[in-house]
Amino acid sequence: MRVLCKFMMLGIVLTAMLVMARTTVTEFTGTETPSWPPSEFTFKCPQGQPTGGFPFSPPCTEGAVHARGLVFQYLEAATDDRMSGTSTVSVNANWDGWTALGPGSGPMWGTIQLSVSGGGVWEGTWTGNRTVKANGGYSTIRVVMFGTQGSVNGLKAEWVIVYTPASPVGNFSGEIINPGGK
């Protein structure tokens, strides 16, 4: 029995090594430019009342803003064409209020679909956090996507997008992981 277990373990280790040896990783960088205006969305105002004036005024009279189902489109321009195209992003967030700079601080999450210029589709999820300081808003967003169609089918992408007051667009970097080594 011990010999059989050893052979099984050896087989598992060798299989994992072969898969890892074929996996390729390609790094990329780029920018993300939002398209305006965003879609309508649902929100709750735990400490205030809805204003009815969003997107031209804060959604709540005071206090926290809990947003659900906000949809933005972005233009993604990357050093790797497989990450360049138009993305549709759903946004959910629990912000601690609304400032002259837009949403306040708090966690954010949602889904993303990126249609790439070369004829492919990525689909995935993201999580992030927004922090508002005296000089503006900062956001860090982590994205994981899987290629589901066309030129990116079967690939995985992981990337981080950073927004700062110094840049009106998001700057991102990440990697495309190809388990087949193509």
C-alpha positions in Angstrom: 0.0 0.0 0.0 2.9 2.4 0.9 4.5 1.8 -2.5 1.2 2.6 -4.3 0.7 5.8 -2.4 4.3 6.9 -3.2 3.7 6.2 -6.9 0.4 8.2 -6.8 2.1 11.1 -5.1 5.0 11.0 -7.6 2.4 11.1 -10.5 0.6 14.1 -9.0 3.8 16.0 -8.5 5.0 15.2 -12.0 1.7 16.3 -13.5 1.8 19.6 -11.6 5.3 20.2 -12.8 4.4 19.6 -16.4 1.5 22.0 -16.2 3.6 24.7 -14.4 6.4 24.3 -17.0 3.9 25.1 -19.8 2.3 28.1 -18.1 3.4 31.5 -19.5 2.9 34.9 -17.9 2.9 38.2 -19.8 3.0 41.5 -18.0 1.2 44.6 -19.2 0.5 48.2 -18.2 -2.1 50.7 -19.3 -4.7 53.4 -18.6 -8.4 53.3 -18.0 -10.5 56.3 -19.1 -14.1 56.5 -17.8 -17.0 57.4 -20.1 -19.7 59.6 -18.6 -22.4 59.7 -17.4 -22.8 56.5 -15.4 -26.1 54.6 -15.4 -28.8 55.1 -12.9 -28.4 53.0 -9.8 -30.1 52.1 -6.6 -28.9 53.6 -3.3 -29.8 53.9 0.3 -29.2 56.8 2.6 -29.0 55.4 6.1 -28.6 58.8 7.8 -30.4 61.0 5.3 -32.9 61.2 2.5 -32.5 60.7 -1.3 -32.0 64.0 -3.2 -33.2 62.8 -6.6 -30.5 64.9 -8.2 -27.8 62.4 -9.0 -25.6 62.5 -11.1 -25.7 66.3 -11.0 -25.8 66.5 -7.2 -25.1 64.1 -4.3 -27.5 61.2 -4.1 -28.2 61.7 -0.3 -28.9 64.7 1.8 -26.3 63.6 4.4 -24.4 60.5 5.7 -23.5 57.3 4.1 -24.3 56.3 0.5 -24.9 52.6 -0.2 -24.8 52.3 -4.0 -25.9 49.2 -5.9 -25.8 48.5 -9.7 -24.1 51.6 -10.9 -22.7 50.8 -14.4 -19.8 52.6 -16.1 -18.0 52.1 -19.4 -14.3 52.6 -19.7 -11.8 52.7 -22.5 -8.9 50.4 -21.7 -5.6 51.2 -23.5 -2.8 48.7 -22.7 0.7 47.6 -23.8 -0.8 44.2 -24.7 -3.6 44.3 -27.2 -5.4 41.5 -25.4 -6.2 44.0 -22.6 -7.2 47.0 -24.8 -10.9 47.7 -25.6 -14.1 48.7 -23.9 -15.1 47.5 -20.5 -18.5 47.6 -18.8 -18.2 47.7 -15.1 -20.9 47.2 -12.5 -20.2 49.0 -9.2 -21.5 48.4 -5.7 -20.2 50.5 -2.8 -20.6 51.5 0.8 -19.3 55.1 0.9 -19.2 57.0 4.2 -20.8 60.0 2.5 -20.5 62.4 -0.4 -17.9 65.1 -0.8 -17.2 68.0 -3.3 -14.9 65.4 -4.9 -17.7 62.8 -5.4 -18.1 59.7 -3.3 -16.6 59.5 0.1 -14.3 56.7 1.5 -15.3 53.0 1.6 -15.2 49.6 0.0 -16.3 48.9 -3.5 -16.9 45.7 -5.6 -18.5 44.5 -8.7 -18.2 42.7 -12.1 -16.4 43.6 -15.3 -16.7 42.5 -18.9 -13.9 43.7 -21.3 -14.4 43.4 -25.1 -11.0 43.6 -26.6 -10.2 45.2 -29.9 -8.8 42.0 -31.4 -12.1 40.1 -30.9 -12.3 38.5 -27.5 -14.2 38.9 -24.3 -12.9 38.8 -20.7 -15.3 38.4 -17.7 -14.5 38.7 -14.0 -14.9 40.4 -10.7 -13.2 43.2 -8.8 -12.8 44.6 -5.3 -11.5 47.9 -4.2 -11.4 50.7 -1.7 -11.8 54.5 -2.1 -10.1 56.9 0.3 -10.8 60.6 0.3 -8.2 62.9 1.6 -7.9 66.7 1.6 -6.3 66.8 -1.8 -8.7 64.3 -3.5 -9.8 60.7 -3.9 -7.6 57.7 -4.1 -8.8 54.3 -5.3 -7.0 50.9 -5.5 -8.9 48.2 -7.4 -7.9 44.5 -7.8 -9.4 42.7 -10.9 -9.4 39.0 -11.8 -10.8 38.0 -15.2 -11.1 35.0 -17.4 -11.1 34.9 -21.2 -14.4 33.5 -22.3 -14.4 34.2 -26.0 -12.2 34.7 -29.0 -8.5 35.6 -28.8 -8.4 35.5 -25.0 -10.5 32.3 -24.5 -8.9 30.1 -21.7 -6.6 32.9 -20.4 -6.6 34.5 -16.9 -5.7 38.1 -16.2 -5.0 39.7 -12.8 -4.4 43.4 -12.6 -4.4 46.4 -10.2 -5.9 49.8 -11.1 -4.9 52.9 -9.2 -6.7 56.3 -9.3 -5.1 59.3 -7.7 -5.9 63.1 -7.6 -2.8 63.6 -9.9 -4.4 61.6 -12.8 -7.9 61.8 -14.3 -7.5 58.3 -15.6 -6.7 55.0 -13.8 -3.3 53.5 -14.3 -3.0 49.8 -14.2 -0.5 46.9 -14.3 -1.0 43.2 -14.3 -0.3 39.9 -16.0 -2.0 37.6 -18.4 -1.6 33.9 -17.3 -1.8 31.3 -20.0 -1.9 27.8 -18.6 -1.4 26.2 -22.0 1.8 28.1 -22.7 0.8 29.4 -26.1 
